[in-house]
Amino acid sequence: MIDLSNIKKPVGFKKKKKRVGRGHGCHGTFSGRGCKGALARSGSTRKWGYEGGQMPLHRRLPKRGFLNIFKKEYRILNLSDLNRLFNDNEIVDEKTLIEKGIIDKNEKVKILSEGELFKKLEVNVEKNFQKSSRKN
């Protein structure tokens, strides 16, 4: 029966460390580092993505789209949600929404006009719904 006490490691499980730079008998004349150049020297490093002068992959691929770094993300709340979550004469602001666990600490809120509001509430959030003043 096989259990933890009699399991053996498979052949080739452990490899000996490659000792480079120890003469011709070990990995040939140049110790497996090629002939001359920066990578043959000790202490050499390569920049990320460097391909020996060839145009790197991250520059060969086309760029797609646009990322707006100033974009603000809002958690959406509808008027029908406010009916369900709050009682009459309560104040709706970011502090009370965080206390009730509706939003996280760093989130901003936008209230949309989906549904109807049947309760008296004082709403103080970053983005409130306002009817548009566009003329048709």
Secondary structure, DSSP 4 states (H G I P E B T S, - for coil): ---TTS--PPTT-S------SS-TTTTTTTTTS-SSSGGGSTT----TT-BTTBPPHHHHSPP-S---TTPPPEEEEEHHHHHHH--TTEEEEHHHHHHTTSS-TT-EEEEE--S---S-EEEE-SB---------
